[in-house]
Amino acid sequence: MTRAIVLVLDSFGIGAAPDAERFGDAGADTLGHIAEACAASTERGPLQLPNLGRLGLFHAHHESTGAWAAGIVPPESLGGAYAHAREVSSGKDTPSGHWEIAGVPVRFDWGYFSEPENSFPAELLDALIHEAELPGVLGDCHASGTEIIARLGEEHVRSGKPIVYTSADSVFQIAAHEDTFGLERLYRLCETARRLLEPYNIGRVIARPFNGDDAASFQRTANRRDYSVEPPSPTVLQRLCDAGGQVTAIGKIADIYAHCGISRSLKASGHEALFDATLDAMASDGERTLIMTNFVDFDMVYGHRRDVAGYATALEAFDARLPELLERLEDDDLLIITADHGCDPTWHGTDHTREHIPILALGAGLAPGSLGARSSFADIGQSLARHFDLPPMDDGESFLPAGSPTGDT
């Protein structure tokens, strides 16, 4: 059956992009630096990713950086096609990366709140406080989500003032306690903020609910919700739905695409649950279906928190489950494993890094080996369009072999 499974390892970059210096990221390398740290550790030893390696991950990294990852012995033979891709979108954020993957690069500039302190315009906060009937807000700064909850969470619970903060991305984040503030109230507040932010061209509003009794026990819950603006033109997801196909979005995929081009959305928390949901969708979804899953913890839990050991362990756990998925692939299925940006856990600060992403592809007539350097993430969207026999996207070049599409004609 003609299906595609796209797994996005959120933030899993494989070496600095050609324009990384413009972003302050020259030398960033999420995979390379994780492997280097593992190889230097006598306690844990080299990074072990045999299944991703056989699909071409380390070969893609070698083509991206010119060097083999530390401690890695390349496999003697490959079972998949591989490439590294650069981003043409103007930012290094989640919506830009995902939209470009789906064939729609972001060529405009997002709005940003660049000041580290007093980050938001007073008129914006005043309007939010007035419309949502708030006693005020806390934060108003650049911050790590876990750090600001530990620092201001107790004051938030006492005062009822939500915590608002941002980062180097085009984002407005609101943290609030699920019990004392209320989850549905937080969602309504984010919807108000989304509307008020329209003149500022901000990519996302993110609800960051947390629970716990005090600073020592506060932790974010699985009820995060992203409020994105809609893509500027139809993505390959929308085109597939319009042509009678189905898109199953797992994890935060539906939120990232503002629920445009989504047939059904499956929520799951944690990589194990996300992987299980992907396998379940493969068992139930039929012809002309795109299953797309975002594995967010690579970014949210390990990349932004600069947890090198945690990132490595999560990669190895993902790799260990890959055979379950590979054995469920049908002859005409197309599997693509990729990322949306980098988030080098050894890098300065806590923000994303401008990097190449891997493209590991299997099925649809692809022969094992290099697909070369790809000039845009949009090559993925163009390949999906060909796989599903859709009209070509405006951007990107398909890496599927001549003679595709594999769908019905």
Number of C-alpha atoms within 10 A of each C-alpha: 16 21 28 25 24 23 20 23 24 24 34 27 30 33 33 24 27 14 15 18 13 9 13 12 21 17 18 28 29 28 26 22 21 23 24 17 19 22 18 13 12 8 8 12 14 21 21 20 18 19 20 21 22 21 24 28 27 26 26 30 25 18 18 26 19 11 12 18 23 18 16 17 13 17 15 6 12 20 19 22 26 33 25 31 28 23 27 18 21 14 23 25 24 22 26 26 27 27 27 27 27 28 29 26 27 21 13 11 12 17 16 19 22 16 14 15 14 14 18 21 10 11 9 14 17 13 14 21 18 12 13 15 10 15 11 16 19 19 23 21 20 21 21 16 23 18 12 19 27 16 14 17 28 18 17 21 17 9 15 18 21 25 24 25 26 27 22 19 20 23 24 25 20 24 29 26 27 19 12 12 18 12 19 10 13 22 21 13 20 26 17 16 25 19 11 15 19 12 8 13 15 20 27 25 24 25 24 27 24 21 17 16 12 14 16 10 9 17 19 18 14 13 16 16 17 24 23 20 19 16 21 12 13 18 24 29 27 20 17 24 18 12 12 9 19 23 24 23 28 24 24 23 24 26 22 26 24 18 19 16 22 20 17 13 17 16 16 19 16 14 18 15 14 20 23 15 18 24 15 11 20 21 11 7 15 14 15 23 25 31 22 24 26 25 26 21 19 25 24 15 16 22 28 23 22 21 16 20 17 18 24 22 16 18 19 17 15 19 16 15 14 14 11 12 15 12 8 12 19 14 12 16 24 25 22 23 21 28 28 29 32 32 31 37 30 19 19 12 14 18 23 27 32 34 34 35 33 33 26 27 28 21 20 22 17 19 17 19 19 17 19 16 17 22 15 23 34 31 24 28 28 26 26 31 23 23 24 26 19 17 12 17 23 14 18 23 20 21 21 25 13 9 8 17 20 19 18 11 6
